[in-house]
């Protein structure tokens, strides 16, 4: 019985691998093609989270708000963003090394635009960038189909609740960031 089950599992794995190769050969369908720009935009925002979290941590340290609880939460947030960004980069690099370089170039451009369009003082600026990026990542990840869904970004949705202990006002700048990065 056990041997029979392993054989059936092997057949299923082989069939799934064959189907995936067939899909890759013909490229994305028209329905899937509309999700690609949304997925690229969302992955670029995931990459921007790394810069935003480091800026927030530095800003909190400068104003003396990097207390024990906030410092602990910032470590958790930094770990989550590094994992999501690293997964996205490795995924793109395994597909095409040029795509991963383009991803990093797009990251620099987008974070520069985001940072320039928010006219708040620190630490409110960095805090609002982080929480707005989290909401935008959740929005874009929800709009794409299951095939392009980026599961490593889902822990990032918890960041606004984690960093709420810093007691900084959230101005909900999602629309400003979205308009300035198109």
C-alpha angles and dihedrals in degrees: 000000000000092000090050090052093051090050091052091048090051090050091051092049091048092049092047092050091049092050091049090053090051091052092048092050094057096040128222119332121239090260091052093045091069090058096054097077091046091050092048091049091049093049090050090053089050087055091049089056090073093059092041094052092048090049090049093050092050092047092050090050091050094054094040097248095119092104125158099278094040091046091051092049092047089056090053091047092048090052092050093049094046090052094049094045093045092050092050093048093048091047092053093042091054090053097044130343090214089058091056091051090049088049091057092046090051089049093057092048095047097046090049090054093046093049092047096050097053109081100188126115123250133304091019091056096054093040093052092046091053097048093042092051089051091054092046092049089051091048095050094042089053092052096056125079125255092264093063096032109129105215096185088066093060095084087057089069088072095058097091090056092045095052096041088097088075088074096223122148117254109218093185096234094173094120093049092052092044094051095046096050101051 
